[in-house]
Amino acid sequence: MVEGSYRWRKIWRNNGWHRITANTHARRRSIPSALLWQELDTLLMRKARVEIQWCKGHAETPGNIRADMFARQSN
């Protein structure tokens, strides 16, 4: 998620949300969850002060507990 947000997102956007290899004869592969990445891209471009950080999953950190709570509420 972190590398996708900071590095791959810009490349995917420039490639029309497809993965492109150096082989010009290879098929352009779609990005898994491309619609979610596009939505995240739009949000991050609007909110430049948002910072994405990695944290261990299911850890007892306050931000992770809060994120889990929001995720459960959205279902």
N, CA, C, O and CB atoms as a CASP TS submission, in Angstrom:
PFRMAT TS
TARGET T0000
AUTHOR 0000-0000-0000
METHOD Language model
MODEL 1
PARENT N/A
ATOM      1  N   MET     1       0.824  -1.188   0.000  1.00  0.00           N
ATOM      2  CA  MET     1       0.000   0.000   0.000  1.00  0.00           C
ATOM      3  C   MET     1       0.874   1.260   0.000  1.00  0.00           C
ATOM      4  O   MET     1       0.614   2.199  -0.752  1.00  0.00           O
ATOM      5  CB  MET     1      -0.941  -0.006   1.210  1.00  0.00           C
ATOM      6  N   VAL     2       1.894   1.274   0.833  1.00  0.00           N
ATOM      7  CA  VAL     2       2.728   2.473   0.930  1.00  0.00           C
ATOM      8  C   VAL     2       3.488   2.690  -0.377  1.00  0.00           C
ATOM      9  O   VAL     2       3.483   3.793  -0.923  1.00  0.00           O
ATOM     10  CB  VAL     2       3.717   2.358   2.118  1.00  0.00           C
ATOM     11  N   GLU     3       4.135   1.649  -0.876  1.00  0.00           N
ATOM     12  CA  GLU     3       4.884   1.803  -2.124  1.00  0.00           C
ATOM     13  C   GLU     3       3.948   2.098  -3.287  1.00  0.00           C
ATOM     14  O   GLU     3       4.276   2.893  -4.167  1.00  0.00           O
ATOM     15  CB  GLU     3       5.706   0.541  -2.417  1.00  0.00           C
ATOM     16  N   GLY     4       2.789   1.463  -3.292  1.00  0.00           N
ATOM     17  CA  GLY     4       1.801   1.751  -4.331  1.00  0.00           C
ATOM     18  C   GLY     4       1.346   3.194  -4.300  1.00  0.00           C
ATOM     19  O   GLY     4       1.131   3.802  -5.348  1.00  0.00           O
ATOM     20  N   SER     5       1.196   3.749  -3.101  1.00  0.00           N
ATOM     21  CA  SER     5       0.722   5.130  -2.956  1.00  0.00           C
ATOM     22  C   SER     5       1.762   6.154  -3.368  1.00  0.00           C
ATOM     23  O   SER     5       1.428   7.188  -3.946  1.00  0.00           O
ATOM     24  CB  SER     5       0.308   5.385  -1.530  1.00  0.00           C
ATOM     25  N   TYR     6       3.014   5.871  -3.073  1.00  0.00           N
ATOM     26  CA  TYR     6       4.058   6.854  -3.341  1.00  0.00           C
ATOM     27  C   TYR     6       4.789   6.646  -4.661  1.00  0.00           C
ATOM     28  O   TYR     6       5.246   7.609  -5.276  1.00  0.00           O
ATOM     29  CB  TYR     6       5.044   6.838  -2.234  1.00  0.00           C
ATOM     30  N   ARG     7       4.902   5.405  -5.096  1.00  0.00           N
ATOM     31  CA  ARG     7       5.717   5.146  -6.286  1.00  0.00           C
ATOM     32  C   ARG     7       4.882   4.684  -7.476  1.00  0.00           C
ATOM     33  O   ARG     7       4.883   5.319  -8.531  1.00  0.00           O
ATOM     34  CB  ARG     7       6.771   4.104  -5.972  1.00  0.00           C
ATOM     35  N   TRP     8       4.166   3.567  -7.296  1.00  0.00           N
ATOM     36  CA  TRP     8       3.478   2.933  -8.420  1.00  0.00           C
ATOM     37  C   TRP     8       2.272   3.728  -8.909  1.00  0.00           C
ATOM     38  O   TRP     8       1.961   3.698 -10.100  1.00  0.00           O
ATOM     39  CB  TRP     8       3.037   1.549  -8.030  1.00  0.00           C
ATOM     40  N   ARG     9       1.602   4.424  -8.030  1.00  0.00           N
ATOM     41  CA  ARG     9       0.389   5.170  -8.388  1.00  0.00           C
ATOM     42  C   ARG     9       0.660   6.141  -9.534  1.00  0.00           C
ATOM     43  O   ARG     9      -0.144   6.228 -10.462  1.00  0.00           O
ATOM     44  CB  ARG     9      -0.151   5.935  -7.167  1.00  0.00           C
ATOM     45  N   LYS    10       1.759   6.863  -9.491  1.00  0.00           N
ATOM     46  CA  LYS    10       2.094   7.838 -10.535  1.00  0.00           C
ATOM     47  C   LYS    10       2.390   7.137 -11.860  1.00  0.00           C
ATOM     48  O   LYS    10       1.991   7.609 -12.924  1.00  0.00           O
ATOM     49  CB  LYS    10       3.305   8.692 -10.106  1.00  0.00           C
ATOM     50  N   ILE    11       3.086   6.018 -11.783  1.00  0.00           N
ATOM     51  CA  ILE    11       3.404   5.251 -12.991  1.00  0.00           C
ATOM     52  C   ILE    11       2.124   4.694 -13.598  1.00  0.00           C
ATOM     53  O   ILE    11       1.913   4.804 -14.806  1.00  0.00           O
ATOM     54  CB  ILE    11       4.396   4.103 -12.674  1.00  0.00           C
ATOM     55  N   TRP    12       1.263   4.093 -12.768  1.00  0.00           N
ATOM     56  CA  TRP    12       0.008   3.528 -13.263  1.00  0.00           C
ATOM     57  C   TRP    12      -0.863   4.602 -13.896  1.00  0.00           C
ATOM     58  O   TRP    12      -1.465   4.382 -14.947  1.00  0.00           O
ATOM     59  CB  TRP    12      -0.752   2.838 -12.130  1.00  0.00           C
ATOM     60  N   ARG    13      -0.930   5.771 -13.251  1.00  0.00           N
ATOM     61  CA  ARG    13      -1.745   6.872 -13.791  1.00  0.00           C
ATOM     62  C   ARG    13      -1.239   7.255 -15.178  1.00  0.00           C
ATOM     63  O   ARG    13      -2.030   7.427 -16.105  1.00  0.00           O
ATOM     64  CB  ARG    13      -1.713   8.107 -12.842  1.00  0.00           C
ATOM     65  N   ASN    14       0.084   7.387 -15.319  1.00  0.00           N
ATOM     66  CA  ASN    14       0.665   7.760 -16.612  1.00  0.00           C
ATOM     67  C   ASN    14       0.475   6.688 -17.678  1.00  0.00           C
ATOM     68  O   ASN    14       0.484   6.993 -18.870  1.00  0.00           O
ATOM     69  CB  ASN    14       2.139   8.048 -16.449  1.00  0.00           C
ATOM     70  N   ASN    15       0.302   5.436 -17.263  1.00  0.00           N
ATOM     71  CA  ASN    15       0.115   4.321 -18.191  1.00  0.00           C
ATOM     72  C   ASN    15      -1.360   3.960 -18.369  1.00  0.00           C
ATOM     73  O   ASN    15      -1.679   2.871 -18.845  1.00  0.00           O
ATOM     74  CB  ASN    15       0.887   3.104 -17.702  1.00  0.00           C
ATOM     75  N   GLY    16      -2.247   4.856 -17.993  1.00  0.00           N
ATOM     76  CA  GLY    16      -3.674   4.580 -18.151  1.00  0.00           C
ATOM     77  C   GLY    16      -4.176   3.484 -17.239  1.00  0.00           C
ATOM     78  O   GLY    16      -5.091   2.741 -17.596  1.00  0.00           O
ATOM     79  N   TRP    17      -3.576   3.379 -16.048  1.00  0.00           N
ATOM     80  CA  TRP    17      -3.943   2.398 -15.028  1.00  0.00           C
ATOM     81  C   TRP    17      -3.730   0.971 -15.519  1.00  0.00           C
ATOM     82  O   TRP    17      -4.532   0.075 -15.258  1.00  0.00           O
ATOM     83  CB  TRP    17      -5.396   2.590 -14.610  1.00  0.00           C
ATOM     84  N   HIS    18      -2.612   0.785 -16.246  1.00  0.00           N
ATOM     85  CA  HIS    18      -2.172  -0.538 -16.682  1.00  0.00           C
ATOM     86  C   HIS    18      -0.701  -0.695 -16.339  1.00  0.00           C
ATOM     87  O   HIS    18       0.040   0.280 -16.221  1.00  0.00           O
ATOM     88  CB  HIS    18      -2.413  -0.743 -18.209  1.00  0.00           C
ATOM     89  N   ARG    19      -0.300  -1.947 -16.182  1.00  0.00           N
ATOM     90  CA  ARG    19       1.120  -2.253 -16.011  1.00  0.00           C
ATOM     91  C   ARG    19       1.714  -2.436 -17.392  1.00  0.00           C
ATOM     92  O   ARG    19       1.123  -3.099 -18.245  1.00  0.00           O
ATOM     93  CB  ARG    19       1.341  -3.531 -15.122  1.00  0.00           C
ATOM     94  N   ILE    20       2.859  -1.861 -17.612  1.00  0.00           N
ATOM     95  CA  ILE    20       3.524  -1.977 -18.906  1.00  0.00           C
ATOM     96  C   ILE    20       4.929  -2.516 -18.675  1.00  0.00           C
ATOM     97  O   ILE    20       5.641  -2.055 -17.784  1.00  0.00           O
ATOM     98  CB  ILE    20       3.564  -0.603 -19.653  1.00  0.00           C
ATOM     99  N   THR    21       5.315  -3.480 -19.471  1.00  0.00           N
ATOM    100  CA  THR    21       6.658  -4.042 -19.373  1.00  0.00           C
ATOM    101  C   THR    21       7.523  -3.455 -20.486  1.00  0.00           C
ATOM    102  O   THR    21       7.027  -2.773 -21.383  1.00  0.00           O
ATOM    103  CB  THR    21       6.623  -5.599 -19.458  1.00  0.00           C
ATOM    104  N   ALA    22       8.797  -3.727 -20.413  1.00  0.00           N
ATOM    105  CA  ALA    22       9.722  -3.250 -21.446  1.00  0.00           C
ATOM    106  C   ALA    22       9.482  -3.959 -22.775  1.00  0.00           C
ATOM    107  O   ALA    22       9.834  -3.432 -23.830  1.00  0.00           O
ATOM    108  CB  ALA    22      11.174  -3.457 -20.998  1.00  0.00           C
ATOM    109  N   ASN    23       8.888  -5.144 -22.733  1.00  0.00           N
ATOM    110  CA  ASN    23       8.586  -5.901 -23.941  1.00  0.00           C
ATOM    111  C   ASN    23       7.391  -5.256 -24.645  1.00  0.00           C
ATOM    112  O   ASN    23       6.275  -5.294 -24.128  1.00  0.00           O
ATOM    113  CB  ASN    23       8.297  -7.396 -23.605  1.00  0.00           C
ATOM    114  N   THR    24       7.613  -4.676 -25.802  1.00  0.00           N
ATOM    115  CA  THR    24       6.537  -3.970 -26.514  1.00  0.00           C
ATOM    116  C   THR    24       5.474  -4.919 -27.047  1.00  0.00           C
ATOM    117  O   THR    24       4.367  -4.485 -27.365  1.00  0.00           O
ATOM    118  CB  THR    24       7.113  -3.162 -27.663  1.00  0.00           C
ATOM    119  N   HIS    25       5.790  -6.213 -27.151  1.00  0.00           N
ATOM    120  CA  HIS    25       4.819  -7.191 -27.652  1.00  0.00           C
ATOM    121  C   HIS    25       3.975  -7.790 -26.533  1.00  0.00           C
ATOM    122  O   HIS    25       2.996  -8.485 -26.805  1.00  0.00           O
ATOM    123  CB  HIS    25       5.538  -8.303 -28.399  1.00  0.00           C
ATOM    124  N   ALA    26       4.335  -7.534 -25.297  1.00  0.00           N
ATOM    125  CA  ALA    26       3.592  -8.075 -24.159  1.00  0.00           C
ATOM    126  C   ALA    26       2.279  -7.319 -23.988  1.00  0.00           C
ATOM    127  O   ALA    26       2.164  -6.139 -24.320  1.00  0.00           O
ATOM    128  CB  ALA    26       4.434  -7.994 -22.865  1.00  0.00           C
ATOM    129  N   ARG    27       1.304  -8.033 -23.463  1.00  0.00           N
ATOM    130  CA  ARG    27       0.008  -7.413 -23.208  1.00  0.00           C
ATOM    131  C   ARG    27       0.096  -6.456 -22.040  1.00  0.00           C
ATOM    132  O   ARG    27       0.840  -6.692 -21.089  1.00  0.00           O
ATOM    133  CB  ARG    27      -1.055  -8.473 -22.939  1.00  0.00           C
ATOM    134  N   ARG    28      -0.663  -5.373 -22.111  1.00  0.00           N
ATOM    135  CA  ARG    28      -0.765  -4.455 -20.973  1.00  0.00           C
ATOM    136  C   ARG    28      -1.681  -5.119 -19.948  1.00  0.00           C
ATOM    137  O   ARG    28      -2.819  -5.467 -20.264  1.00  0.00           O
ATOM    138  CB  ARG    28      -1.316  -3.029 -21.409  1.00  0.00           C
ATOM    139  N   ARG    29      -1.197  -5.290 -18.748  1.00  0.00           N
ATOM    140  CA  ARG    29      -1.984  -5.945 -17.706  1.00  0.00           C
ATOM    141  C   ARG    29      -2.687  -4.912 -16.852  1.00  0.00           C
ATOM    142  O   ARG    29      -2.127  -3.862 -16.539  1.00  0.00           O
ATOM    143  CB  ARG    29      -1.097  -6.840 -16.835  1.00  0.00           C
ATOM    144  N   SER    30      -3.905  -5.215 -16.481  1.00  0.00           N
ATOM    145  CA  SER    30      -4.672  -4.309 -15.613  1.00  0.00           C
ATOM    146  C   SER    30      -4.105  -4.318 -14.207  1.00  0.00           C
ATOM    147  O   SER    30      -3.471  -5.283 -13.781  1.00  0.00           O
ATOM    148  CB  SER    30      -6.161  -4.704 -15.584  1.00  0.00           C
ATOM    149  N   ILE    31      -4.342  -3.235 -13.501  1.00  0.00           N
ATOM    150  CA  ILE    31      -3.949  -3.110 -12.099  1.00  0.00           C
ATOM    151  C   ILE    31      -5.045  -3.742 -11.250  1.00  0.00           C
ATOM    152  O   ILE    31      -6.217  -3.404 -11.418  1.00  0.00           O
ATOM    153  CB  ILE    31      -3.710  -1.607 -11.697  1.00  0.00           C
ATOM    154  N   PRO    32      -4.691  -4.659 -10.334  1.00  0.00           N
ATOM    155  CA  PRO    32      -5.722  -5.178  -9.429  1.00  0.00           C
ATOM    156  C   PRO    32      -6.334  -4.033  -8.618  1.00  0.00           C
ATOM    157  O   PRO    32      -5.615  -3.160  -8.132  1.00  0.00           O
ATOM    158  CB  PRO    32      -5.129  -6.257  -8.482  1.00  0.00           C
ATOM    159  N   SER    33      -7.620  -4.039  -8.477  1.00  0.00           N
ATOM    160  CA  SER    33      -8.344  -3.005  -7.731  1.00  0.00           C
ATOM    161  C   SER    33      -8.096  -1.613  -8.311  1.00  0.00           C
ATOM    162  O   SER    33      -7.940  -0.643  -7.569  1.00  0.00           O
ATOM    163  CB  SER    33      -7.934  -3.033  -6.256  1.00  0.00           C
ATOM    164  N   ALA    34      -8.061  -1.522  -9.631  1.00  0.00           N
ATOM    165  CA  ALA    34      -7.744  -0.253 -10.303  1.00  0.00           C
ATOM    166  C   ALA    34      -8.708   0.863  -9.898  1.00  0.00           C
ATOM    167  O   ALA    34      -8.281   2.005  -9.727  1.00  0.00           O
ATOM    168  CB  ALA    34      -7.779  -0.437 -11.821  1.00  0.00           C
ATOM    169  N   LEU    35      -9.986   0.558  -9.741  1.00  0.00           N
ATOM    170  CA  LEU    35     -10.945   1.602  -9.366  1.00  0.00           C
ATOM    171  C   LEU    35     -10.637   2.171  -7.988  1.00  0.00           C
ATOM    172  O   LEU    35     -10.762   3.375  -7.766  1.00  0.00           O
ATOM    173  CB  LEU    35     -12.371   1.050  -9.394  1.00  0.00           C
ATOM    174  N   LEU    36     -10.235   1.303  -7.061  1.00  0.00           N
ATOM    175  CA  LEU    36      -9.868   1.783  -5.723  1.00  0.00           C
ATOM    176  C   LEU    36      -8.605   2.647  -5.778  1.00  0.00           C
ATOM    177  O   LEU    36      -8.523   3.679  -5.113  1.00  0.00           O
ATOM    178  CB  LEU    36      -9.652   0.593  -4.765  1.00  0.00           C
ATOM    179  N   TRP    37      -7.623   2.216  -6.578  1.00  0.00           N
ATOM    180  CA  TRP    37      -6.395   2.998  -6.719  1.00  0.00           C
ATOM    181  C   TRP    37      -6.682   4.355  -7.356  1.00  0.00           C
ATOM    182  O   TRP    37      -6.081   5.360  -6.978  1.00  0.00           O
ATOM    183  CB  TRP    37      -5.364   2.230  -7.556  1.00  0.00           C
ATOM    184  N   GLN    38      -7.595   4.384  -8.316  1.00  0.00           N
ATOM    185  CA  GLN    38      -7.942   5.653  -8.959  1.00  0.00           C
ATOM    186  C   GLN    38      -8.627   6.587  -7.962  1.00  0.00           C
ATOM    187  O   GLN    38      -8.367   7.790  -7.943  1.00  0.00           O
ATOM    188  CB  GLN    38      -8.856   5.410 -10.181  1.00  0.00           C
ATOM    189  N   GLU    39      -9.499   6.024  -7.140  1.00  0.00           N
ATOM    190  CA  GLU    39     -10.167   6.848  -6.120  1.00  0.00           C
ATOM    191  C   GLU    39      -9.160   7.366  -5.102  1.00  0.00           C
ATOM    192  O   GLU    39      -9.204   8.535  -4.718  1.00  0.00           O
ATOM    193  CB  GLU    39     -11.273   6.041  -5.406  1.00  0.00           C
ATOM    194  N   LEU    40      -8.251   6.493  -4.665  1.00  0.00           N
ATOM    195  CA  LEU    40      -7.207   6.908  -3.732  1.00  0.00           C
ATOM    196  C   LEU    40      -6.324   7.986  -4.364  1.00  0.00           C
ATOM    197  O   LEU    40      -5.950   8.952  -3.699  1.00  0.00           O
ATOM    198  CB  LEU    40      -6.354   5.698  -3.302  1.00  0.00           C
ATOM    199  N   ASP    41      -5.996   7.823  -5.630  1.00  0.00           N
ATOM    200  CA  ASP    41      -5.190   8.809  -6.344  1.00  0.00           C
ATOM    201  C   ASP    41      -5.873  10.173  -6.332  1.00  0.00           C
ATOM    202  O   ASP    41      -5.230  11.187  -6.062  1.00  0.00           O
ATOM    203  CB  ASP    41      -4.938   8.353  -7.791  1.00  0.00           C
ATOM    204  N   THR    42      -7.154  10.200  -6.619  1.00  0.00           N
ATOM    205  CA  THR    42      -7.906  11.459  -6.617  1.00  0.00           C
ATOM    206  C   THR    42      -7.882  12.103  -5.241  1.00  0.00           C
ATOM    207  O   THR    42      -7.661  13.308  -5.118  1.00  0.00           O
ATOM    208  CB  THR    42      -9.355  11.222  -7.061  1.00  0.00           C
ATOM    209  N   LEU    43      -8.110  11.304  -4.207  1.00  0.00           N
ATOM    210  CA  LEU    43      -8.118  11.837  -2.838  1.00  0.00           C
ATOM    211  C   LEU    43      -6.739  12.366  -2.436  1.00  0.00           C
ATOM    212  O   LEU    43      -6.635  13.437  -1.837  1.00  0.00           O
ATOM    213  CB  LEU    43      -8.570  10.752  -1.847  1.00  0.00           C
ATOM    214  N   LEU    44      -5.688  11.622  -2.762  1.00  0.00           N
ATOM    215  CA  LEU    44      -4.339  12.049  -2.387  1.00  0.00           C
ATOM    216  C   LEU    44      -3.905  13.299  -3.153  1.00  0.00           C
ATOM    217  O   LEU    44      -3.147  14.115  -2.630  1.00  0.00           O
ATOM    218  CB  LEU    44      -3.343  10.918  -2.635  1.00  0.00           C
ATOM    219  N   MET    45      -4.378  13.450  -4.376  1.00  0.00           N
ATOM    220  CA  MET    45      -4.030  14.651  -5.138  1.00  0.00           C
ATOM    221  C   MET    45      -4.728  15.886  -4.554  1.00  0.00           C
ATOM    222  O   MET    45      -4.193  16.992  -4.620  1.00  0.00           O
ATOM    223  CB  MET    45      -4.412  14.475  -6.625  1.00  0.00           C
ATOM    224  N   ARG    46      -5.915  15.694  -3.986  1.00  0.00           N
ATOM    225  CA  ARG    46      -6.645  16.811  -3.363  1.00  0.00           C
ATOM    226  C   ARG    46      -6.067  17.167  -2.004  1.00  0.00           C
ATOM    227  O   ARG    46      -6.023  18.340  -1.633  1.00  0.00           O
ATOM    228  CB  ARG    46      -8.127  16.466  -3.217  1.00  0.00           C
ATOM    229  N   LYS    47      -5.624  16.165  -1.261  1.00  0.00           N
ATOM    230  CA  LYS    47      -5.145  16.347   0.111  1.00  0.00           C
ATOM    231  C   LYS    47      -3.649  16.065   0.168  1.00  0.00           C
ATOM    232  O   LYS    47      -3.229  14.982   0.575  1.00  0.00           O
ATOM    233  CB  LYS    47      -5.912  15.422   1.097  1.00  0.00           C
ATOM    234  N   ALA    48      -2.864  17.025  -0.234  1.00  0.00           N
ATOM    235  CA  ALA    48      -1.411  16.836  -0.328  1.00  0.00           C
ATOM    236  C   ALA    48      -0.763  16.591   1.032  1.00  0.00           C
ATOM    237  O   ALA    48       0.354  16.077   1.090  1.00  0.00           O
ATOM    238  CB  ALA    48      -0.773  18.046  -0.980  1.00  0.00           C
ATOM    239  N   ARG    49      -1.429  16.943   2.114  1.00  0.00           N
ATOM    240  CA  ARG    49      -0.815  16.794   3.435  1.00  0.00           C
ATOM    241  C   ARG    49      -1.043  15.417   4.050  1.00  0.00           C
ATOM    242  O   ARG    49      -0.580  15.157   5.160  1.00  0.00           O
ATOM    243  CB  ARG    49      -1.350  17.850   4.365  1.00  0.00           C
ATOM    244  N   VAL    50      -1.738  14.543   3.357  1.00  0.00           N
ATOM    245  CA  VAL    50      -1.977  13.187   3.856  1.00  0.00           C
ATOM    246  C   VAL    50      -0.689  12.390   3.720  1.00  0.00           C
ATOM    247  O   VAL    50      -0.023  12.437   2.686  1.00  0.00           O
ATOM    248  CB  VAL    50      -3.148  12.492   3.085  1.00  0.00           C
ATOM    249  N   GLU    51      -0.345  11.657   4.775  1.00  0.00           N
ATOM    250  CA  GLU    51       0.852  10.822   4.765  1.00  0.00           C
ATOM    251  C   GLU    51       0.446   9.386   5.038  1.00  0.00           C
ATOM    252  O   GLU    51      -0.276   9.109   5.995  1.00  0.00           O
ATOM    253  CB  GLU    51       1.892  11.311   5.812  1.00  0.00           C
ATOM    254  N   ILE    52       0.903   8.486   4.207  1.00  0.00           N
ATOM    255  CA  ILE    52       0.596   7.067   4.367  1.00  0.00           C
ATOM    256  C   ILE    52       1.814   6.393   4.965  1.00  0.00           C
ATOM    257  O   ILE    52       2.927   6.536   4.460  1.00  0.00           O
ATOM    258  CB  ILE    52       0.195   6.404   3.006  1.00  0.00           C
ATOM    259  N   GLN    53       1.596   5.659   6.042  1.00  0.00           N
ATOM    260  CA  GLN    53       2.691   4.966   6.714  1.00  0.00           C
ATOM    261  C   GLN    53       2.327   3.511   6.897  1.00  0.00           C
ATOM    262  O   GLN    53       1.156   3.169   7.062  1.00  0.00           O
ATOM    263  CB  GLN    53       3.014   5.618   8.073  1.00  0.00           C
ATOM    264  N   TRP    54       3.342   2.648   6.868  1.00  0.00           N
ATOM    265  CA  TRP    54       3.151   1.235   7.100  1.00  0.00           C
ATOM    266  C   TRP    54       3.045   0.991   8.595  1.00  0.00           C
ATOM    267  O   TRP    54       3.773   1.596   9.382  1.00  0.00           O
ATOM    268  CB  TRP    54       4.298   0.413   6.485  1.00  0.00           C
ATOM    269  N   CYS    55       2.146   0.112   8.983  1.00  0.00           N
ATOM    270  CA  CYS    55       2.115  -0.369  10.365  1.00  0.00           C
ATOM    271  C   CYS    55       1.774  -1.851  10.330  1.00  0.00           C
ATOM    272  O   CYS    55       1.098  -2.321   9.415  1.00  0.00           O
ATOM    273  CB  CYS    55       1.078   0.432  11.237  1.00  0.00           C
ATOM    274  N   LYS    56       2.236  -2.563  11.308  1.00  0.00           N
ATOM    275  CA  LYS    56       2.004  -3.992  11.378  1.00  0.00           C
ATOM    276  C   LYS    56       0.515  -4.256  11.517  1.00  0.00           C
ATOM    277  O   LYS    56      -0.152  -3.644  12.351  1.00  0.00           O
ATOM    278  CB  LYS    56       2.782  -4.620  12.548  1.00  0.00           C
ATOM    279  N   GLY    57      -0.005  -5.158  10.709  1.00  0.00           N
ATOM    280  CA  GLY    57      -1.424  -5.492  10.757  1.00  0.00           C
ATOM    281  C   GLY    57      -1.808  -6.118  12.084  1.00  0.00           C
ATOM    282  O   GLY    57      -1.031  -6.867  12.677  1.00  0.00           O
ATOM    283  N   HIS    58      -2.998  -5.809  12.541  1.00  0.00           N
ATOM    284  CA  HIS    58      -3.551  -6.327  13.797  1.00  0.00           C
ATOM    285  C   HIS    58      -2.700  -5.957  15.002  1.00  0.00           C
ATOM    286  O   HIS    58      -2.749  -6.623  16.036  1.00  0.00           O
ATOM    287  CB  HIS    58      -3.691  -7.834  13.721  1.00  0.00           C
ATOM    288  N   ALA    59      -1.925  -4.898  14.865  1.00  0.00           N
ATOM    289  CA  ALA    59      -1.131  -4.411  15.992  1.00  0.00           C
ATOM    290  C   ALA    59      -2.032  -3.539  16.867  1.00  0.00           C
ATOM    291  O   ALA    59      -3.050  -3.025  16.403  1.00  0.00           O
ATOM    292  CB  ALA    59       0.132  -3.610  15.501  1.00  0.00           C
ATOM    293  N   GLU    60      -1.667  -3.385  18.076  1.00  0.00           N
ATOM    294  CA  GLU    60      -2.477  -2.602  19.020  1.00  0.00           C
ATOM    295  C   GLU    60      -2.093  -1.126  19.009  1.00  0.00           C
ATOM    296  O   GLU    60      -2.070  -0.480  20.056  1.00  0.00           O
ATOM    297  CB  GLU    60      -2.327  -3.161  20.434  1.00  0.00           C
ATOM    298  N   THR    61      -1.793  -0.595  17.829  1.00  0.00           N
ATOM    299  CA  THR    61      -1.492   0.830  17.728  1.00  0.00           C
ATOM    300  C   THR    61      -2.802   1.604  17.575  1.00  0.00           C
ATOM    301  O   THR    61      -3.721   1.128  16.908  1.00  0.00           O
ATOM    302  CB  THR    61      -0.532   1.116  16.529  1.00  0.00           C
ATOM    303  N   PRO    62      -2.900   2.775  18.175  1.00  0.00           N
ATOM    304  CA  PRO    62      -4.159   3.532  18.141  1.00  0.00           C
ATOM    305  C   PRO    62      -4.681   3.793  16.728  1.00  0.00           C
ATOM    306  O   PRO    62      -5.882   3.669  16.491  1.00  0.00           O
ATOM    307  CB  PRO    62      -3.974   4.848  18.846  1.00  0.00           C
ATOM    308  N   GLY    63      -3.817   4.146  15.798  1.00  0.00           N
ATOM    309  CA  GLY    63      -4.258   4.422  14.432  1.00  0.00           C
ATOM    310  C   GLY    63      -4.789   3.182  13.738  1.00  0.00           C
ATOM    311  O   GLY    63      -5.757   3.259  12.981  1.00  0.00           O
ATOM    312  N   ASN    64      -4.161   2.036  13.992  1.00  0.00           N
ATOM    313  CA  ASN    64      -4.596   0.782  13.386  1.00  0.00           C
ATOM    314  C   ASN    64      -5.938   0.339  13.958  1.00  0.00           C
ATOM    315  O   ASN    64      -6.804  -0.133  13.221  1.00  0.00           O
ATOM    316  CB  ASN    64      -3.542  -0.310  13.599  1.00  0.00           C
ATOM    317  N   ILE    65      -6.113   0.488  15.265  1.00  0.00           N
ATOM    318  CA  ILE    65      -7.388   0.135  15.901  1.00  0.00           C
ATOM    319  C   ILE    65      -8.505   1.002  15.330  1.00  0.00           C
ATOM    320  O   ILE    65      -9.598   0.510  15.050  1.00  0.00           O
ATOM    321  CB  ILE    65      -7.305   0.304  17.446  1.00  0.00           C
ATOM    322  N   ARG    66      -8.229   2.280  15.160  1.00  0.00           N
ATOM    323  CA  ARG    66      -9.237   3.201  14.616  1.00  0.00           C
ATOM    324  C   ARG    66      -9.561   2.860  13.159  1.00  0.00           C
ATOM    325  O   ARG    66     -10.724   2.895  12.757  1.00  0.00           O
ATOM    326  CB  ARG    66      -8.744   4.662  14.721  1.00  0.00           C
ATOM    327  N   ALA    67      -8.541   2.534  12.373  1.00  0.00           N
ATOM    328  CA  ALA    67      -8.761   2.159  10.971  1.00  0.00           C
ATOM    329  C   ALA    67      -9.602   0.894  10.885  1.00  0.00           C
ATOM    330  O   ALA    67     -10.497   0.804  10.044  1.00  0.00           O
ATOM    331  CB  ALA    67      -7.416   1.954  10.242  1.00  0.00           C
ATOM    332  N   ASP    68      -9.327  -0.087  11.745  1.00  0.00           N
ATOM    333  CA  ASP    68     -10.137  -1.309  11.779  1.00  0.00           C
ATOM    334  C   ASP    68     -11.585  -0.995  12.126  1.00  0.00           C
ATOM    335  O   ASP    68     -12.506  -1.563  11.539  1.00  0.00           O
ATOM    336  CB  ASP    68      -9.560  -2.308  12.791  1.00  0.00           C
ATOM    337  N   MET    69     -11.786  -0.090  13.078  1.00  0.00           N
ATOM    338  CA  MET    69     -13.133   0.290  13.482  1.00  0.00           C
ATOM    339  C   MET    69     -13.892   0.902  12.295  1.00  0.00           C
ATOM    340  O   MET    69     -15.044   0.546  12.043  1.00  0.00           O
ATOM    341  CB  MET    69     -13.081   1.286  14.665  1.00  0.00           C
ATOM    342  N   PHE    70     -13.246   1.818  11.572  1.00  0.00           N
ATOM    343  CA  PHE    70     -13.889   2.443  10.413  1.00  0.00           C
ATOM    344  C   PHE    70     -14.190   1.417   9.323  1.00  0.00           C
ATOM    345  O   PHE    70     -15.242   1.478   8.686  1.00  0.00           O
ATOM    346  CB  PHE    70     -13.002   3.558   9.850  1.00  0.00           C
ATOM    347  N   ALA    71     -13.266   0.470   9.104  1.00  0.00           N
ATOM    348  CA  ALA    71     -13.468  -0.546   8.090  1.00  0.00           C
ATOM    349  C   ALA    71     -14.660  -1.431   8.428  1.00  0.00           C
ATOM    350  O   ALA    71     -15.442  -1.788   7.547  1.00  0.00           O
ATOM    351  CB  ALA    71     -12.215  -1.390   7.934  1.00  0.00           C
ATOM    352  N   ARG    72     -14.799  -1.782   9.688  1.00  0.00           N
ATOM    353  CA  ARG    72     -15.938  -2.612  10.105  1.00  0.00           C
ATOM    354  C   ARG    72     -17.253  -1.860   9.979  1.00  0.00           C
ATOM    355  O   ARG    72     -18.275  -2.453   9.634  1.00  0.00           O
ATOM    356  CB  ARG    72     -15.752  -3.088  11.545  1.00  0.00           C
ATOM    357  N   GLN    73     -17.238  -0.554  10.258  1.00  0.00           N
ATOM    358  CA  GLN    73     -18.456   0.247  10.177  1.00  0.00           C
ATOM    359  C   GLN    73     -18.930   0.409   8.731  1.00  0.00           C
ATOM    360  O   GLN    73     -20.124   0.581   8.486  1.00  0.00           O
ATOM    361  CB  GLN    73     -18.224   1.617  10.806  1.00  0.00           C
ATOM    362  N   SER    74     -18.012   0.355   7.786  1.00  0.00           N
ATOM    363  CA  SER    74     -18.381   0.596   6.384  1.00  0.00           C
ATOM    364  C   SER    74     -19.096  -0.600   5.761  1.00  0.00           C
ATOM    365  O   SER    74     -19.703  -0.465   4.698  1.00  0.00           O
ATOM    366  CB  SER    74     -17.139   0.929   5.568  1.00  0.00           C
ATOM    367  N   ASN    75     -19.035  -1.744   6.390  1.00  0.00           N
ATOM    368  CA  ASN    75     -19.701  -2.938   5.834  1.00  0.00           C
ATOM    369  C   ASN    75     -21.165  -2.915   6.065  1.00  0.00           C
ATOM    370  O   ASN    75     -21.869  -3.841   5.662  1.00  0.00           O
ATOM    371  CB  ASN    75     -19.133  -4.193   6.422  1.00  0.00           C
TER
END
